[in-house]
Amino acid sequence: EVQLVESGGGLVKPGGSLRLSCAASGFTFSNAWMSWVRQAPGKGLEWVGRIKSKTDGGTTDYAAPVKGRFTISRDDSKNTLYLQMNSLKIEDTAVYYCTTTFNTWGQGTLVTVSS
Amino acid sequence: QTVVTQEPSLTVSPGGTVTLTCASSTGAVTSGYYPNWIQQKPGQAPRALIYSTSQKHSWTPARFSGSLTGGKAALTLSGVQPEDEAEYYCLLYYGGAHVFGTGTKVTVL
């Protein structure tokens, strides 16, 4: 069974940092392009960024609101995707989902940025 | 900034048909935008329905279909069931970046 499980969410102060993880199972993670998507409370879905597979270059792309503050990485030996979030803002408060090119989705992890 | 626009809300009767559309602020939506359609019910994670304009996942009910029409991507629900009541998002690819649509709330009444 294909499964994605996010973790690492929590409460953080503005300007702080947090790292989210997404554990993958049931498919060949190393071949997958992976994305992070977020959803602020009561709002729609927002694409955060994507990392290609290493065989396709392993490059990343980011949405404008997070570029320069967020970094996506992967550890294929651990079948895990990461989202390093720095300089967090109140408007980064959201449920963060990882997804395999939008086919399979995790259940999400809540990040709350508040003083 | 690219904006992808959907109808805010649509209401359909059980057994009826409804079409949702997805427009891009950059111009006509083509297959090169690889339109995806994603369903989300309250309190649940998103669920993929359609990819690459009209391709269905193994779990996508046959009553859902995707197409391009009038310069927009479209999702048609035929023979709507009560369990189809949900928020629906389209997703377009802009050569490195993805943009979600504003979402359509479908009510089955």
Chai-1 contact restraints between the chains, C-beta under 6 A:
chainA,res_idxA,chainB,res_idxB,connection_type,confidence,min_distance_angstrom,max_distance_angstrom,comment,restraint_id
A,G44,B,G103,contact,1.0,0.0,6.0,A-B,restraint_1
A,L45,B,Y89,contact,1.0,0.0,6.0,A-B,restraint_2
A,L45,B,F100,contact,1.0,0.0,6.0,A-B,restraint_3
A,W47,B,H98,contact,1.0,0.0,6.0,A-B,restraint_4
A,D61,B,G96,contact,1.0,0.0,6.0,A-B,restraint_5
A,D61,B,A97,contact,1.0,0.0,6.0,A-B,restraint_6
A,F102,B,N36,contact,1.0,0.0,6.0,A-B,restraint_7
A,F102,B,A48,contact,1.0,0.0,6.0,A-B,restraint_8
A,N103,B,A48,contact,1.0,0.0,6.0,A-B,restraint_9
A,W105,B,A45,contact,1.0,0.0,6.0,A-B,restraint_10
A,W105,B,P46,contact,1.0,0.0,6.0,A-B,restraint_11
A,Q107,B,A45,contact,1.0,0.0,6.0,A-B,restraint_12
A,G108,B,A45,contact,1.0,0.0,6.0,A-B,restraint_13
